[in-house]
């Protein structure tokens, strides 16, 4: 796949902090992005709006059969609600997105220290992020046990990700953080680079500035 090939991308969570930047980056490179939101959230310019839930089997199947890529930038609840519905939606993606390339915006808690301990299990890990990180690690496990015909990539950011500058430059590693932080804009650059030039099929990788 070359950078000049237009991809059709079904992006769930397209109105969020990370999803909106992925959409903007992809559109700027000439890709066709359909942004799925559950409640019709505002989308970046150039994105085709669609209403749909990652938890809905028909929606995911339709997205996979009509797009080259199905991309999830969703995440578990941060308001104290159960994370089980979100994990069920991830399982739905794993089960029903066969035929499309699947990229998943993952968390950093499942990344490993140099000693091999998950960050979420390390002393000093912020307790307010523990539930979210644990669910993110469970999502990674769902992909690692996915059917062999699922073409997936799980992209973990550095431990700190926030809006910032788009430099177009980033560091890559597999399971140990490549650095302490990354801008959401450069995370989007790295993810769209992976779409255009796949290097981590059926793998998790991580990026940092």
FIFIVO-441826 format. One record per residue (C-alpha): z, x, y; residue in one letter. Coordinates in steps of 0.25 Angstrom, whole numbers, plus 5000, padded with zeros to 4 digits. Each point is the difference from the previous one (the first is absolute). Layout:
// residues N
Z | X | Y | code
Z | X | Y | A
...
END
This chain:
// residues 209
Z | X | Y | code
5000 | 5000 | 5000 | X
4996 | 5006 | 5013 | X
5006 | 4997 | 5014 | X
4987 | 4993 | 5004 | X
5002 | 4989 | 4990 | X
5005 | 4988 | 5005 | X
5012 | 4994 | 4992 | X
5005 | 4986 | 5000 | X
5015 | 5000 | 5000 | X
5009 | 4988 | 4998 | X
5013 | 5004 | 5007 | X
5013 | 4992 | 4998 | X
5010 | 5002 | 5010 | X
4990 | 5003 | 5011 | X
5008 | 4996 | 5012 | X
5012 | 5009 | 4997 | X
5003 | 5013 | 5006 | X
4993 | 5009 | 4989 | X
4990 | 4989 | 4996 | X
4994 | 4998 | 5014 | X
4998 | 5015 | 5002 | X
4993 | 5001 | 4986 | X
4991 | 4989 | 5005 | X
4997 | 5006 | 5013 | X
4997 | 5014 | 4993 | X
4991 | 4993 | 4990 | X
4992 | 4992 | 5010 | X
4998 | 5012 | 5009 | X
4993 | 5007 | 4988 | X
4991 | 4988 | 4998 | X
5007 | 4994 | 4988 | X
5001 | 4985 | 4999 | X
5014 | 4995 | 5000 | X
5005 | 4986 | 4996 | X
5015 | 4999 | 5005 | X
5008 | 4991 | 4991 | X
5013 | 4994 | 5006 | X
5009 | 4989 | 4995 | X
5002 | 4993 | 5014 | X
4987 | 5004 | 5008 | X
5006 | 5012 | 5007 | X
4993 | 5008 | 5011 | X
4990 | 5010 | 4995 | X
4993 | 5012 | 5006 | X
4986 | 4998 | 5006 | X
4989 | 5000 | 4990 | X
5008 | 4995 | 4988 | X
4996 | 4987 | 4994 | X
5012 | 4991 | 4998 | X
5004 | 4993 | 4987 | X
5012 | 4993 | 4996 | X
5006 | 5004 | 4987 | X
5012 | 5005 | 4992 | X
5001 | 5012 | 4991 | X
5008 | 4991 | 4991 | X
4989 | 4990 | 4997 | X
4992 | 5004 | 4988 | X
4987 | 4993 | 5005 | X
5000 | 5007 | 5013 | X
5002 | 5013 | 4994 | X
4989 | 4998 | 4990 | X
4990 | 4995 | 5010 | X
5003 | 5012 | 5009 | X
4998 | 5010 | 4989 | X
4986 | 4993 | 4996 | X
4995 | 5000 | 5014 | X
5005 | 5013 | 5006 | X
4999 | 5015 | 4996 | X
5015 | 5002 | 5003 | X
5012 | 4992 | 4999 | X
5011 | 5006 | 5009 | X
5014 | 4996 | 5001 | X
5008 | 5003 | 5013 | X
5011 | 4990 | 4997 | X
5015 | 5003 | 4997 | X
5013 | 4994 | 4995 | X
5008 | 4991 | 5010 | X
5009 | 5008 | 5010 | X
5008 | 4987 | 5003 | X
5009 | 5000 | 4988 | X
4991 | 4991 | 4991 | X
4998 | 5003 | 4986 | X
4989 | 5011 | 4997 | X
4996 | 4993 | 4987 | X
4989 | 4992 | 5006 | X
4994 | 5012 | 5006 | X
5000 | 5008 | 4987 | X
4994 | 4988 | 4993 | X
4989 | 5000 | 5010 | X
4998 | 5015 | 4997 | X
4999 | 4997 | 4985 | X
4990 | 4989 | 5004 | X
4992 | 5011 | 5007 | X
5001 | 5009 | 4988 | X
4996 | 4989 | 4990 | X
4988 | 4994 | 5008 | X
4993 | 5010 | 5009 | X
4992 | 5006 | 4988 | X
4986 | 5003 | 5004 | X
5004 | 5005 | 5014 | X
5006 | 5013 | 5005 | X
5015 | 4997 | 5003 | X
5008 | 5008 | 5011 | X
5014 | 4997 | 5002 | X
5009 | 5004 | 5013 | X
5013 | 5005 | 4993 | X
5013 | 5005 | 5004 | X
5006 | 5013 | 5001 | X
5013 | 4998 | 4993 | X
4994 | 5003 | 4986 | X
4995 | 5014 | 5005 | X
5007 | 5011 | 4993 | X
5009 | 5011 | 5006 | X
4996 | 5015 | 4995 | X
5011 | 4998 | 4989 | X
4993 | 4987 | 4995 | X
5010 | 4990 | 5005 | X
4994 | 4987 | 5007 | X
5003 | 5000 | 5015 | X
5006 | 4986 | 4998 | X
5010 | 5006 | 4990 | X
5003 | 5012 | 5009 | X
5014 | 5002 | 5008 | X
4998 | 4995 | 5014 | X
4989 | 4990 | 4997 | X
5002 | 4989 | 5011 | X
5006 | 4989 | 4993 | X
4993 | 4990 | 5008 | X
4987 | 5004 | 4994 | X
5005 | 5001 | 4986 | X
4995 | 4986 | 4995 | X
4987 | 5001 | 5006 | X
4998 | 5014 | 4994 | X
5004 | 4995 | 4987 | X
4990 | 4989 | 5000 | X
4989 | 5010 | 5005 | X
5004 | 5009 | 4988 | X
4998 | 4988 | 4990 | X
4987 | 4997 | 5006 | X
4995 | 5014 | 4997 | X
5005 | 4998 | 4986 | X
4991 | 4988 | 4999 | X
4988 | 5008 | 5003 | X
5004 | 5011 | 4991 | X
5000 | 4991 | 4989 | X
4987 | 4992 | 5004 | X
4989 | 4998 | 4991 | X
4991 | 5012 | 4998 | X
4988 | 4992 | 5007 | X
5007 | 4998 | 5013 | X
4995 | 5010 | 5010 | X
5013 | 5002 | 5009 | X
5006 | 5010 | 5010 | X
5014 | 4999 | 5005 | X
5001 | 5006 | 5014 | X
5015 | 5004 | 5004 | X
5002 | 5004 | 5015 | X
5010 | 5011 | 5004 | X
5014 | 4996 | 5001 | X
4998 | 4996 | 5015 | X
4988 | 4992 | 5004 | X
4998 | 4994 | 5013 | X
4989 | 4996 | 5011 | X
4996 | 5013 | 5007 | X
4988 | 5009 | 5002 | X
4987 | 5000 | 4992 | X
4997 | 5015 | 4998 | X
4991 | 4998 | 4988 | X
5008 | 5011 | 4993 | X
5010 | 4999 | 4989 | X
5006 | 5007 | 4988 | X
4999 | 4995 | 4985 | X
5009 | 5001 | 4988 | X
5003 | 4993 | 4988 | X
5014 | 4996 | 4997 | X
5008 | 5009 | 5010 | X
4999 | 4997 | 5015 | X
4990 | 5009 | 5007 | X
5008 | 4999 | 5012 | X
5011 | 4991 | 5007 | X
4992 | 4990 | 5008 | X
4986 | 4995 | 5003 | X
4994 | 4991 | 5010 | X
4995 | 4986 | 4995 | X
4987 | 5004 | 5007 | X
4998 | 5013 | 4991 | X
5005 | 4993 | 4988 | X
4988 | 4990 | 5002 | X
4991 | 5012 | 5001 | X
5005 | 5006 | 4987 | X
4999 | 4986 | 4993 | X
4985 | 4997 | 5005 | X
4997 | 5015 | 4996 | X
5004 | 4997 | 4986 | X
4992 | 4987 | 5000 | X
4987 | 5008 | 5004 | X
5003 | 5012 | 4992 | X
5009 | 4997 | 4988 | X
5009 | 5011 | 4995 | X
5012 | 4993 | 4995 | X
4995 | 4990 | 4990 | X
5011 | 4994 | 4992 | X
5010 | 5008 | 5007 | X
5010 | 5000 | 5011 | X
4999 | 5010 | 5012 | X
5007 | 5001 | 5013 | X
4996 | 5005 | 5014 | X
5008 | 5006 | 5012 | X
4996 | 5006 | 5013 | X
END
